[in-house]
Amino acid sequence: MRNRLIIIGAGGHGKVIADIAMKNGYTNIGFVDDRASGMCMGFPIVGICADMAALNDGNTDFVIAVGNNRIRRSIAERFDVSWAKLIHPSAQIGYGVTIGVGTVIMAGAVVNPDASIGRHCIINTAAVIEHDNMLGNYVHVSPNAALGGTVAVGECTHIGVGAAVRNNISICEDCVIGAGAAVVRNITEAGTYMGAPAKKKE
Ligand SMILES: CC(C)(COP(=O)(O)OP(=O)(O)OC[C@H]1O[C@@H](n2cnc3c(N)ncnc32)[C@H](O)[C@@H]1OP(=O)(O)O)[C@@H](O)C(=O)NCCC(=O)NCCS
């Protein structure tokens, strides 16, 4: 962990990440945002994305606070910096869990043994990632969503608020699973799925 943390994105998601960062011991926090200036959560917005090279002084960690998975991926691929991994102290992380850089795990989330979570994922408030799950890079699991055991989720897929995914299910990359959906069959084609049981939105 380095002295300073720069959070890319000063919106609501950035505030939640700043709160977790403080609980992880960061005191010197700043934001980068192309569309905002001034302060956020009492911390300064120190520049825009174009300033990233100057801000990367060797003593700074960075984290991306952008909920959109593809935008998060494009930012991560643009910059070669030290990406922070932030875990809220109330999250439960089981034995053998692996978590990629840039990933944020929020309050009350549970990640059970031998799950693997990729880079720059968001495991949102009170989400449940059961044992042996495999989440690709840039996945977002929204608040209160639950993935049963041995679920696989492909890169950039977004699981909506309160969605449920049955155990042993595989969801391919670039999907959106609607809020409250129940996924009971494998999903092999990118797209938006909603309802219980979840069906593809045409
Ligand atoms: C599924 C989803 C992506 C669809 O968004 P959309 O393409 O903009 O769809 P719309 O809001 O235009 O709704 C289209 C229809 O689907 C229905 N619908 C939308 N979301 C639905 C959901 N989650 N479950 C069931 N039906 C849904 C709407 O009622 C509407 O029905 P109608 O045509 O009969 O009126 C979105 O509603 C959703 O659930 N996103 C997840 C949001 C989330 O969890 N965010 C987390 C932030 S931390």
The ligand as an ORCA input file, in Angstrom:
! r2SCAN-3c Opt
* xyz 0 1
  C     -32.805     -5.243    -17.143
  C     -32.408     -3.816    -17.447
  C     -30.937     -3.759    -17.898
  C     -33.310     -3.322    -18.556
  O     -33.042     -1.996    -18.801
  P     -33.654     -1.333    -20.161
  O     -33.138     -2.082    -21.333
  O     -33.353      0.136    -20.077
  O     -35.194     -1.630    -20.055
  P     -36.416     -0.645    -19.685
  O     -36.190      0.014    -18.350
  O     -36.642      0.229    -20.876
  O     -37.626     -1.681    -19.536
  C     -38.102     -2.435    -20.622
  C     -39.157     -3.380    -20.103
  O     -38.527     -4.357    -19.268
  C     -39.089     -4.321    -17.946
  N     -37.967     -4.483    -17.012
  C     -36.906     -3.673    -16.852
  N     -36.075     -4.164    -15.943
  C     -36.607     -5.310    -15.517
  C     -36.195     -6.258    -14.557
  N     -35.051     -6.127    -13.893
  N     -36.971     -7.340    -14.368
  C     -38.137     -7.486    -15.045
  N     -38.581     -6.611    -15.962
  C     -37.826     -5.531    -16.195
  C     -39.737     -2.939    -17.823
  O     -40.775     -2.960    -16.885
  C     -40.210     -2.723    -19.238
  O     -41.392     -3.453    -19.430
  P     -42.591     -2.873    -20.336
  O     -42.012     -2.730    -21.727
  O     -43.648     -3.932    -20.234
  O     -42.964     -1.567    -19.730
  C     -32.536     -2.910    -16.191
  O     -33.878     -2.573    -15.887
  C     -31.912     -3.509    -14.955
  O     -32.538     -4.246    -14.188
  N     -30.617     -3.155    -14.737
  C     -29.865     -3.535    -13.586
  C     -29.659     -2.296    -12.722
  C     -28.840     -2.576    -11.505
  O     -28.978     -3.597    -10.874
  N     -27.966     -1.650    -11.179
  C     -27.072     -1.802    -10.067
  C     -26.409     -0.539     -9.712
  S     -25.396     -0.737     -8.311
*
